[in-house]
């Protein structure tokens, strides 16, 4: 299934209102077997903005689509210039209390798995293991011709060598690692080809309009089947790539719990939506369960 390039969703008036009652989450984690599905909202406290919350990046930024990236050399040049700058900011981001709490729940055998829609790697940096990166990761680069995979840091070195002195000031950084730059700031930025075959390089992330790999989808569906409950953290669930797992859990009779300050497209399938900041909410849950969260990760 391709990620629909749906950038907005209008909440209906019949959704359950948000609550501040954390007991349903405490109860679910007490029983164990909770599968976590996280979105951009869990990384906002690490300095990475989300798409659709207050001040979200969609108010000023349209994410790159797979069709535009593959069809236009100019689009790729603009993307790589902005992404090269944004990569530096992503590299400085550190896990926050929400990421650390999820890792602590897993260590205490409360969480059975983590699916993230994010491409920032912060769950892994916090200590979570076996994270399924639904939309890929900015840490990797793939060639669209020979499919060779390479580390992003290697591409960053090559781009720096080709573009000495490139250091514009961005208006903002987006959840996909794309910095807000004008065409004048992009200038004559030079893109480098695949070092193996000379083909077009793309970050190993799922762009809007691109298909999530079927095997990855099936792995996530299996995690849902094996779980006792689904806990959604910081996702509006606007795109089907994440919403389908909420629908699956609901159809299988698994309780769906959502922690998100704003209404989500998955609310009709949830038993509750807790409208609290994620770091505060998950830290409070950990305290009630007697699970130490620890300090910031290196």
N, C-alpha and C positions, 0 to 999 in steps of 0.2 A: 504494500500500500504506500502511495506517495504521501508525503507530508503536504497537506493542503496549504497553499499560501494564504491562509486565513489570518489576517492580522488583527481582527477585532471581533468582539462578541458582545452582544447587548443582553444583560441579565433580564430575566423575566420577573414579574412582580410576585410570583407565587413561590419563590425560593425561601427556604428556611432562613430566619435571621441568624447572624453570627452570634456566638456565645463566648463567654470567658471561662466556662466550666471545663477544666482539664481532666475531670474524673474519667470520662470515656477513654481517653488516651492512656491514663494511668492503669485502668482496668485491662485494656487490651495488651499493654506491654507486660503487665503482671502475669498474664496468661501465656505470653510468648508467642512465637510464630508470626510476628508482625513483619510484613513486607513494606519497605519504605519506597515511595515514589517522590522524588524531589524535583523542583523546578527552580527557575532563576531567583525566586524570592528568598531562597535559603542563603544565597550568596550576596545579598545586598548589604548585609552587615560586614562583609569583607571588602566593601567598596566597589563592587560590581553591580551596576544598576540592573533592574529587571526590565521586562518589555512593557508590561501593562499596568503596573501599580502607579501610585502617585509619583509623577515625575518620570514615568517609565520612558524608555528610549524610543518607543514607537511614536511618541509625540513629535519626534524630530528626525527619525531615522527609519528607512525602509530596508529590512535585511536583504542581503544578496540572494537572488534565486539561482537555482542550478541552471536554468535555461539561459539567464543573462550571462552567467559566468562562462559557460561553455561556448556561447555564440559570439562573444565579443572580446577581442584582445584589449580594447580600451577598458571594458568593464573589469577584466582581470588585472590590468595595471592599477586602476583605482582601488580595487579590492586589496591587492597585495601591499600597496603603499599604506593604506589605512590599517590593515591587519598587522603589518610589520611594526607600526608604531604602537598599536593596541597590545601586541604581544608583550611588550616591555611592562605595561601596566599589569597584565595578567600574571606575569612572572613575579611581581612584587606582592600580589594578593596572598593573604594567609587565611587558613580556616578560622571560622568564628565559632561562637558558642553552640550554634545549631549543628554544624558539622561535627564538632567534638562530642556533642550529646549523642548523635546517631552512632558514631563509632563506639561510644561507651555502652550504648544499648546492645550493640552487636557483641561486644566482648562479654557482656553479661548474659548472652544467649537469649535476649528478648527480641532481637531483630533477626529475621531469617534471611534477609537479603536487602540489597539497595539497588534500585533502578534510578538513574538520574538523567534528566533531560539536559543537564548542563554540560558544557564542554571545557570547564575550567580546572578539573582535576582536584578540587578542594576536598571532596569526600575522601579520596585516597590520601591526600596530604594530612588529613586529620586522623588517619589510621584505619579507615574502613577497608575491608578486604573483599575481593570478588565483586566489586561494583560493576554493574552493567551500564555502560555509557550508551544510552539509547541513541543519542545523536552524535556519537563519536567524541573526539578529543582534539583540541588545538595543539596538543603535544606532538602530533604526527602529521606527516605530509604524504600524499599518495600521488603517483603519476597516473594520469588518465589513460595513457597509452600502454605502458608495460606493467602497470600496477605495482611498481616498486615502492616500498614504504621506507621512509627515512625520518629521523628525528627533526622536530621543528627547530631546535637550536642550531642544527647544521644548516638549514635554509636561512636562518637569521644571520649567520656568519657570512654566507654568500651574498645576501641582499645588502648587508652593511658594506661589503667590499665593492659592490657595484654602485652603491649610492652613498659615497662618503659625505658626511656633513648633513645628511637628511635627518632633521630633528624639529619638525614643525610642532606648534602648540595646538593640540586638539581641543575642540569645543566640548568633547565628552567621549567616554568609552562605553561600548554597548555589550550586552551579554554574550554576543557571538565573537567578541574580541576585535570588532571593527571600530576604529576611531573615527570621530566626526571631523573630516577634513574637507576643505573646499577644493575645487579643481585646480585653483592657483597653487594651493599648498601641495597637492599631489605633483604638480609640475611634470617633469619628464622622468619620473621614477622608472627605473629599469627593472624589469622582471627577469628572473633567471629560469632556464628550462630544467627538465629532469637531467641529473648528472649521468644517468645510465643510458637513456635513449633519446634525449632532447625533446621529450614530450611536454605536455602541459601539466604543471603541478597544481594540486588542490589540497587544502587542508582536509584531514581525514574526519570531516564533520558532515552531517546531513544538512544540506541547505534546504530552505523552503522550496517546495516543488520537487524535491528528490525523495526517492524511496528509502525507507529504513530497511537495511538488509533483512530478508525474510528469516534467516536463521536467528538473528538477534531478537526479532519479534517473538519467535517461537520460544526462545530461551526465557523471555520475560513472561510469556503466557504460562510456561511451566512453573515459574516462581510464584505466580498468582495461584495456580492450582495447588501448590504445596503449602501455601500460607494459610494462617488462621484469620488474618485481617489485613487490610491495606491502609497504610497511613500516608496521606498525601501532604507534602510539605512545600509550601511556597510556589504553587503552580496554579495558574488560572484555568488550565486544562482546555484552553481554547482550541488547540490543534488536536487532531484525532490520534496522533502518535502516542500521547499519554492517556487521553480520555478512554481509549479502547480497553485499557487495563482496569480502569475504574468500572466500566460497564461489565467487564468480565467478572470481576470480583462480586459485584452486586448480583449478577445473574447466578453465580455459584453460591449465593447465600452468605458471602463473607462480608462482615461489616466494613464499611469505608468511612474513615475518619479524615477530615481535612483541617489542616492548620494553615489559614491564609486570611489575611486581613480583609480582602475584598471578596465578593461573591465569585464563584467559579462555575464553569460549565458542568462540572461534576456534582454540584450540590444536590440535584434531584436524586442521585444515587447514594448519597451519604447519610449516615445516621446523625452526624453533627458537623458543623464547621466552626472552628474556634478562631475568632478574630483577634489574635494577639501577635505581637512580634515573635518571630520564631526562636530567636536566642533566649528571650525571656521565658517563653512557654516551655521549651524543651529542657531548659535548666531547672525550672520549677518541677517538671515531671521527674527528672532525674533525682532531685532532692527527695521527693515523696517516695520514690522507690529505693532510696538509699544507695544509689549508684554514683560513684565519684566520676566526675566529668574530666577533671584535670585542667591544666592551663593551656595557653595557646601553643599550637604545634610549631615546630621550627620550619 
